[in-house]
Amino acid sequence: DEGIDIEFIEFQAGGPMLKALLANELDIAESGFAAMPLAVVNGADLKFVGATKPGLNFALYTRPEINRVEDLIGKSVGIADPGSFLHQLMVALFDVQGIDDRDVQYVNIGSSPAVFRAVLAGKVDAGPSTIDWVPEARRSDNTKVLLYFNEYLPKYIRTGLMVRGSDIEAKRDVLVRTMIAWARSIRYSLEHKDEWLALAASRTGRPRDELEFTYDYEKEHKIVAPNLTIDPDALRFAQEMNVRAGSQPEVLPFERVATTALQQEVVRRLGEYQWRA
């Protein structure tokens, strides 16, 4: 509808995606925010232009005998590579809980689904993964949901859209139209649950009840952003976590890492989405 001829390219991690964006192999990228300021510190011309899924649709899965975050001291926690999103998520959780994460044993498992499977199989004591597995965890005697990250880290931003800074003016119209299409897709999904479930089932092959849990949770907790709204406090919080983890020397000003110019143009053209009560 927006006249965009688009090609989707999937990546297994945010780092390679940002490298492809910088290499002009992509025009726009949807990825986690935390790695982007590190690239900017090193001279990358990148800007965060809109949030797509700012909320955390992640849960902390644990062995049944673990009842508090403090119980993880001395235990094994599955993550991906050090510095990855899953690792940073645990660092942030331990930080707000006043726990020194050096007192836990991190185990590099790999992807988010692999972390859940590792907890389920008893290979690690705990690990973060998406809420998609909550129904399965509830049916299991080997694991449980200890907490939902969005309740503990409400300012931790998940994913958004990033572009090269030089393209904000050079390719402004096509970027705005792409972002309009993105916002419209989120809005359509929020208003057409059955269609979303049918598409998700065809793509993933997962049971409807599990997909329905994910849909209802993300809508109820406003995990997605139908206006692509950027929260400056969330971007600052993510950077503060980077600084505390030692991966970023200092928090960068909002203007160094983001701009609201394109997002505001999207809302001006599309109108503001109003969440239903």
Salt bridges, closest charged atoms under 4 A:
ASP1 OD2 - ARG184 NH2 3.07
GLU2 OE2 - ARG184 NH1 2.95
ASP27 OD1 - ARG164 NH2 3.64
ASP27 OD1 - LYS171 NZ 2.90
ASP71 OD1 - ARG68 NH2 3.47
ASP95 OD2 - ARG244 NH1 2.30
ASP100 OD2 - ARG102 NH2 2.75
GLU136 OE2 - ARG117 NH1 2.54
ASP167 OD2 - ARG164 NH2 2.79
GLU169 OE2 - ARG172 NH1 2.99
ASP173 OD2 - ARG177 NE 2.89
ASP173 OD1 - ARG269 NH2 3.80
GLU191 OE1 - ARG276 NH2 3.01
ASP194 OD1 - ARG208 NH2 3.21
ASP209 OD2 - ARG139 NH1 3.84
GLU210 OE2 - ARG139 NH2 2.82
GLU210 OE1 - ARG206 NH2 2.96
GLU212 OE2 - LYS193 NZ 2.89
ASP216 OD1 - LYS193 NZ 2.87
GLU218 OE2 - LYS53 NZ 3.48
ASP231 OD2 - LYS155 NZ 2.73
GLU240 OE2 - ARG236 NE 3.27
GLU265 OE2 - ARG268 NH2 2.76
GLU265 OE2 - ARG269 NE 2.85
